Amino acid sequence: MPELARERNYQEYYERERLGMRRVSVQESPRHYKVVRPARPRYTKETNKKYQHNHFIHSLVSVILLSVIMAFVYPTVYNRVIKSFFFKSPYPAIKADYYKILNPTIDYLHNNLFLGRYFLSGPEMKKPQMLELNLNERMTGLENELKYLSSLYPSIEPSVFVWDYETGNYAGINSDRHYSAASIIKIPVLIQLFRSIEAGQLTIFDTMVLKDYYRAEGSGSLQFKAENSVWTIDDLARLMITESDNSATNMIMAKLGSMEDVNSGIRQWGLGHTRVNTWLPDMGGTNYTTAEDLARMLYNLDNPNFLSVSSREKIFDYMGHVHNDRLLPAGLGAGASILHKTGDIGKMLGDAGIVYAPNGKKYIVAIMANRPYNSVLGKDYIVKASSIIYNYLVK
């Protein structure tokens, strides 16, 4: 290359380097130089202004969030958690129940009890322990007779369910409606007692001491017995059924683990319309059931997979000697017998049982009658309904 051309190429090289073009080695031919645009700074005045604006917004949001945490969250956490670890409370007798704080409605919205804690459980998904009644044909003739009887007692609101063992035929009037159970609620209490005995949780020979807080007004003689007198579970169960003793019922439920133990058993049996809500006497009628649920409970007394022979014998013995024979038994024919349990509060009168006719006929009947307070018309209706049912099925 001529000396003059070489000198000119080197001048171009240094000029390009001064303007920010890519540096190359001396050995690289000047004719292959690639023009590269000058590097521009990453942040200009415009981008700096935008960055500062966004940074200000982020900082403002952070300050507001931190202020909210310090103003509301931190004091609560400090007073309820941190402070309790490092400083003793000036009121040591007062203790916070964090379970109730986290579940503020648990005192009145619960359906189960475990280890002394109330909780709300979902529906039982296991197979029900009680068998369902095999319903065959509806006895419309019997239903029409009962409806005509109801028309003669306009102040009575009846719930009736009848089921024939031989045919599986049935009749029902308002049989799936919730009614106050009164003392008929003692049937599921009795069943749960013997289920617990069979589970080995107690025996029929266990004893309980009568205390004043067990005493209950209403039916039964136990309320008049001496304090600290000792009673076996057998004695209490017999009083609960034969005399419909409220004090004995409360003692048995306490022995079982309270009302919630009975309710837990009822759900496991597969009954969705029976519940114990109040210790007896339940004059407000908050304990409830249906005629169909009662019939199912009575039917499963004969279920060998549900109750043992010895348990059934005891239950039949109690229910076969009920003192009140003025309701369903009063409507039966001569020679008939019944295993039953009555219920009586001001607004509801009822009776449920298994009837054995002299000719071998056997059927379940449950009748509950809402009535004007203590009206004798409720008794009249049940007696006449019992007579109609007996004559229809037996004669």
C-alpha positions, 0 to 999 in steps of 0.5 A: 500500500502506498505510504500516503494511502496508509497514512490516510487509513490510519487517520480514519481509524483514529478519527473513528475511535475518537467518535466512539466507534468499535476499537479494532486491532492494528492488524485488522484491515481498515477497509473492514471497519464497522461503524458502531453507533455511539453508546447512549446513557441508560438513564436520561433526564426523562427516564430519571423523572419517571423513575423518581415518580414511580419510586415515590408511589411505591414508597408511599404505598409501603408507608401506608401499609406499614402504618396500618400494620403498626396501628391495627395488627401489631397492637393486637398481636402484642397484647394477645400473643407477645405480651402473654409470653413475657409479662404476667397478666394482672388478672391471672384468673381470667384466661383467654379462650382462643378457640372461642375467639377463632370460633365466635358462634360455637356456643350456640352453633354446634352439633357435636362434642369431643374432648370437652370442645363443641364443634360443628360437624358435617353430615355423616357419610358412613353407612347408617347403623339403623335399617330403613323400613321396607315401605310397600303400598300406601294404605290410602283407606286408612289415611282417609279414615284418619283424615276424616277424624282430623276434620272432627278435631280442627284444633288438633294438628296430628302427625301419624305414621303406621307400618305393618310388619307382615306386608310392609304397607304404611300410612302417614299424615304429616309424618315427616314434619318436626314435632316437639318430642316431649318425653318421647325423646327418652326412646333415643336416650334409652337406645343410646344407653344400651349402645354404650353398654354394648360398647363397654363404656359402662354397665347396667350395674354402675351406680350414680349419686342423686345430686340436687342439680339432677333434680327436674320438675314434672313427671317422675318420683326421683325428684323427691328422693333423698340427696346422695341416694345411690341408684343403679343404671338399671333403676334409672333406665326403668324410672325414665321409661315407666314413670317418664322420670325427668331426673333419671333421664338427666342423670343417664344423659350425664352418664353418657356424656351429655346431650351431645353424646345422644345426638352423635348416636342419633346421627350415626344411626342415620336419623336426620330429624331427631335432636336433643337440645334441652335437659328435661323437662323440655317445657318449651318443646325444643327437643324434636323428632318426627313420626317416621324417625320414631317408627324407624327407631322402634323397628330397629329394636328387633335388628340383631345387628343393632342391639343384642338380645339382652339389650332388647329384653331389657328395653322391652321390659321397660317399655312394656310396663309404662304407667301411662296407658291412657293414649295408644293402649286405650284404643286397642282391642281386648288381648292386645299388648303394646311396647311404647313411650308417651310424651306430654307437654302443654302444646303437644301430646304423643305416644309411639309403640309396637302393637301386638294383636291376639291374632299375631298381627304386629305393627308400629304406630307413632302419633303426635298431636299439637293441641291448644295448651293442655287441651283434652282433645289431644287425648281424645284424638289419639285414643280414637286414632289408635282404635281406627288403626287397630280395627283397620289392620287387625279386624 
